[in-house]
Amino acid sequence: MLKVAIVGYGGIAKGPHTSAWKKIENAKVVAACDIRPERLDLAKSAFSSNIGLYEDYKEMIDKEKPDIVDICTPNYLHSPIAVYALEKGAHVICEKPDAISVEDALKMQAAKEASGKVLMTIRNNRYSAGSQYLKHLVTSGQAGEIYSGRCGWIRKRGIPGKGGWFTTKAQSGGGPLIDLGVHMIDLAIYLMGNPKAVSVTGNTYSKFADNTEKADSSHATFGQAKEDGIYDVEDLAMGFVKFDNGSCLQIEFSWASNIKRETRFVQLRGTKKGLEFRDGIIDVFDGGRNTKRARIKHNVDARKLDTGIAKVLNGHEANIRHFVDVITKGVEPVFTIEQGVDMIKILSGIYESAQTGKEVLL
Ligand SMILES: NC(=O)c1ccc[n+]([C@@H]2O[C@H](COP(=O)([O-])OP(=O)(O)OC[C@H]3O[C@@H](n4cnc5c(N)ncnc54)[C@H](O)[C@@H]3O)[C@@H](O)[C@H]2O)c1
C-alpha cells in the first residue's frame, strides 16, 4: 500500500484529490499538512482520525516518510515542496501550474532526475473522456495532419479569490494565462502531438482590478478573496505560439471580460477533419454541410478507446490513477517533466512579450 501525504488542503484537495485517493485501491492517505488548522480538521474527517496532521510540510515528510507527496498549495510553493519531497525520496504529484518561473520548473526537473522518482504535474483535462476521444481521432489518422489550432478559456466574471494568492503575482505567477492557459494550451499541444514551441507573442490587460461587481461564475469561489488585497496580475491574455513543425496556436484567456458567456475550447485544423471541443461537446467538421457531434458523457465510451489512459470519466481521478500506475506498473507516462518545463517557458515568454512588445524566441 502506497503511503500518501497531501500538502495544502484547500478547494482542489478536498474535492477532486480526496475523492480520487479514496477510490484508488493501492494507495492510502496517511497525513495532511496545511497552515490553517481548520483545513486539517476537514482532512481528518475526510480520511481518518488516525492520519497525521501537520502545519509544516518538511516535518510531515521527515516524520511520515510517505511514498507519495500530493501538492495542492498555492502555485509559488509547488517547486520548493516538490524539490524537498523528491530529495527525501518521495514520488510527487503536483497541481498545475508546474511552477511560477522557468527557474523553479528547472529546479523540479533537476530534483526529479537526481532522485529517479516519478514527478508529474496535474493535467486533468488530458484525461477526460472527451479529450481521449479527440486524441483517438488524431492518432488514428482520421483528422489528417493537424497544422494549426486555437484554444481559450474566457470567463465573463470569474476572478478566483480576488485580493488573495490567485491575484498576487508573487504567489500565483500571473492571472488567467497561467491559471487557465496551462489547462487548454497543454491540451491543444498534447492533441497536436507535442510539437516543440519555438516562439511566442502576446498582450496582457488588467482592467478589472478596481471593478467591484460581484463575480457571477462559480469559479470565482476558488481561493480566498481578501478585501483590499493585492491585484497585480492580468485579467485578459491573448497570444500566439509557433512550433518547430510549422504549426501554430492562437490563445485567449480571461477571468473577466465583457462577452456573451463563459466558454472553454480547443479547436484543431486538420487536413482531413477539423475538431472542436467546446464546453464538453465535440464537433467534427469535414468542410461539407455535415457536422458530427458527440456529447461525450452520453455517446462516447472513452473506456473503449485505444489511447491507453482513459479508464474513468473524471479527469483528476484518471490523472492520479495514471500517476500511480507509472509508479507501480511502470507504464509509460503520458506527461513528462520536459513538457512541464516547456509549458512554463511558453507562459513566461508570453508575459515577457506583453512587457517588451516583441516576439520571444524560446
Ligand atoms: N486542476 C484544476 O482543475 C485546479 C483547479 C483549482 C485549483 N488548482 C490548483 O490547485 C492549487 C490550490 O488551489 P486551491 O483552489 O485549492 O487553493 P486554496 O487557496 O483553496 O487552497 C490552498 C491551500 O494551501 C494551504 N497552504 C498555503 N500555504 C501552505 C503551506 N506553506 N503549507 C501547507 N499548506 C499551505 C492554504 O491554507 C489552503 O488551504 C493551485 O496550484 C491551483 O492552481 C487546480
The ligand as a MOL file (V3000), in Angstrom:
LIG
                    3D

  0  0  0     0  0            999 V3000
M  V30 BEGIN CTAB
M  V30 COUNTS 44 48 0 0 0
M  V30 BEGIN ATOM
M  V30 1 N -6.5140 21.1840 -11.8640 0
M  V30 2 C -7.5090 22.0050 -11.5960 0
M  V30 3 O -8.5560 21.9510 -12.2310 0
M  V30 4 C -7.3660 23.0070 -10.4830 0
M  V30 5 C -8.4890 23.7030 -10.0260 0
M  V30 6 C -8.3020 24.6010 -8.9670 0
M  V30 7 C -7.0430 24.8070 -8.4100 0
M  V30 8 N -5.9750 24.1250 -8.9160 0 CHG=1
M  V30 9 C -4.6210 24.3410 -8.3630 0
M  V30 10 O -4.5700 23.7930 -7.0440 0
M  V30 11 C -3.7470 24.5950 -6.2020 0
M  V30 12 C -4.5400 25.0350 -4.9710 0
M  V30 13 O -5.6780 25.7720 -5.4140 0
M  V30 14 P -6.9990 25.8830 -4.4990 0
M  V30 15 O -8.0570 26.4540 -5.3490 0
M  V30 16 O -7.2310 24.5970 -3.8010 0 CHG=-1
M  V30 17 O -6.4830 26.9920 -3.4570 0
M  V30 18 P -6.8980 27.1960 -1.9280 0
M  V30 19 O -6.4180 28.5290 -1.5540 0
M  V30 20 O -8.3460 26.8410 -1.7580 0
M  V30 21 O -6.0570 26.0470 -1.1850 0
M  V30 22 C -4.6690 26.1290 -0.9440 0
M  V30 23 C -4.3780 25.5930 0.4500 0
M  V30 24 O -2.9730 25.5790 0.6720 0
M  V30 25 C -2.7480 25.9730 2.0300 0
M  V30 26 N -1.3710 26.4500 2.1910 0
M  V30 27 C -0.8440 27.6650 1.9080 0
M  V30 28 N 0.4470 27.7160 2.2300 0
M  V30 29 C 0.7760 26.4930 2.7380 0
M  V30 30 C 1.9690 25.9180 3.2570 0
M  V30 31 N 3.1320 26.6080 3.3320 0
M  V30 32 N 1.9390 24.6350 3.7000 0
M  V30 33 C 0.7730 23.9230 3.6490 0
M  V30 34 N -0.3940 24.4130 3.1730 0
M  V30 35 C -0.3850 25.6760 2.7200 0
M  V30 36 C -3.7900 27.0390 2.2670 0
M  V30 37 O -4.0040 27.2940 3.6550 0
M  V30 38 C -5.0040 26.4460 1.5710 0
M  V30 39 O -5.7710 25.6460 2.4420 0
M  V30 40 C -3.2690 25.7600 -7.0720 0
M  V30 41 O -1.9790 25.4930 -7.5680 0
M  V30 42 C -4.2590 25.8190 -8.2220 0
M  V30 43 O -3.7130 26.3200 -9.4250 0
M  V30 44 C -6.1160 23.2330 -9.9170 0
M  V30 END ATOM
M  V30 BEGIN BOND
M  V30 1 1 1 2
M  V30 2 2 2 3
M  V30 3 1 2 4
M  V30 4 1 4 5
M  V30 5 2 4 44
M  V30 6 2 5 6
M  V30 7 1 6 7
M  V30 8 2 7 8
M  V30 9 1 8 9
M  V30 10 1 8 44
M  V30 11 1 9 10
M  V30 12 1 9 42
M  V30 13 1 10 11
M  V30 14 1 11 12
M  V30 15 1 11 40
M  V30 16 1 12 13
M  V30 17 1 13 14
M  V30 18 2 14 15
M  V30 19 1 14 16
M  V30 20 1 14 17
M  V30 21 1 17 18
M  V30 22 2 18 19
M  V30 23 1 18 20
M  V30 24 1 18 21
M  V30 25 1 21 22
M  V30 26 1 22 23
M  V30 27 1 23 24
M  V30 28 1 23 38
M  V30 29 1 24 25
M  V30 30 1 25 26
M  V30 31 1 25 36
M  V30 32 1 26 27
M  V30 33 1 26 35
M  V30 34 2 27 28
M  V30 35 1 28 29
M  V30 36 1 29 30
M  V30 37 2 29 35
M  V30 38 1 30 31
M  V30 39 2 30 32
M  V30 40 1 32 33
M  V30 41 2 33 34
M  V30 42 1 34 35
M  V30 43 1 36 37
M  V30 44 1 36 38
M  V30 45 1 38 39
M  V30 46 1 40 41
M  V30 47 1 40 42
M  V30 48 1 42 43
M  V30 END BOND
M  V30 END CTAB
M  END
